[in-house]
Amino acid sequence: MLINLISDTVTKPVPEMLEAMMQAEVGDDVFGDDPTINALEKKAASMFGHEAALFCSSGTLSNQIAIRLNTQPLEEIICHKSSHIFWYETAAYAMISNVVINPIDSDDGKLHPDQIAQNQKPLIDWLPYTSMVEIENSCNREGGCYYTYAEMEALSAECKRLNLKFHLDGARIFNVLVETGDQPSDIGPMFDTISVCLSKGLGAPVGSMLISSAENIKKARRIRKSLGGGMRQAGYLAAAGIYALDHHIEKLRNDHAKARHTESLLKSLPYISSIKPVFTNIVIFDLAAQISTTHFLDYLKSNGILATAFGPKTIRFVFHLDITESMMPHLEKCLKSYLP
Ligand SMILES: Cc1ncc(COP(=O)(O)O)c(C=O)c1O
């Protein structure tokens, strides 16, 4: 038994998803002729209350296209300092869009409406112009915490007031929506552009959706092509995305329950010094000072449990579709019996 807690990107398609992929009707999407991709794009756009969507090969691609749409060279993006676009996308914003990021800190891992005006640069020749605000929901590096409907609404209103474009990195937005009970169409119109990953908790092997106005998505198709992201008979992958949206959203609740269960267990263990509050499927905790991170991870690995270091003493567990109920007793037993 392998318990892979490294990320929710490690899931493999379930047999029913593979069957849907096998049965997909496909065409050449660069010509706009793949019926399954067209159906997925229509579905995603309408779910989030927008006009159009674009199937992208990754969340990085959909985020970067959004940045290109929302900015001009020599401009600046405001986002939280833990954002994926700041940390993990190779500073591609600098290369593709010729912009910089102004990373903002806060105690709770989230960007606050008053921080936007405070950090927006005045319109002076020698300063970058602030043109876009980005939030990530849920917040990966911040332990899966999330912005509520009211928090997103307040940020959106502030962006409109200040004439700034507003992008949602919703790689894990469905993890948020199953917790808050909001519909995607409730929150979609708050944003100019939205990126949603199909290949994280939703369990598809590949794919992210960029969602926006018809005008933006027309431009986005051309930007995607220029970055080498035009795909041909990718309807086989889109079929997995449709299956994921139809069948896997509600299942995210199971991942959250397992994450919370693990949080309670970790709280009782003497070799753990602190745990970030668990809100969704991510558990981030610190080992006590005397514990070797390598020793702990090697111990887990020798017991068939894979996890990743998220800092010198910090470990991240991510729960997902492939972590079954039957795996939990083994995980629990191994965590309880660890001897430093
Ligand atoms: C919050 C967030 N945004 C974007 C991405 C990028 O997705 P991809 O790995 O498909 O490029 C990730 C991937 O882990 C992520 O966690």
The ligand as a Gaussian input file, in Angstrom:
#p B3LYP/6-31G(d) Opt

LIG

0 1
 C       -2.547000      27.237000      -6.012000
 C       -1.946000      26.677000      -7.249000
 N       -2.029000      27.373000      -8.390000
 C       -1.514000      26.915000      -9.545000
 C       -0.878000      25.697000      -9.600000
 C       -0.246000      25.265000     -10.897000
 O       -0.781000      24.139000     -11.433000
 P        0.076000      23.221000     -12.443000
 O        0.932000      22.361000     -11.569000
 O       -0.979000      22.468000     -13.174000
 O        0.860000      24.114000     -13.309000
 C       -0.765000      24.926000      -8.425000
 C       -0.081000      23.604000      -8.469000
 O        0.202000      22.994000      -7.478000
 C       -1.303000      25.435000      -7.228000
 O       -1.197000      24.766000      -6.065000

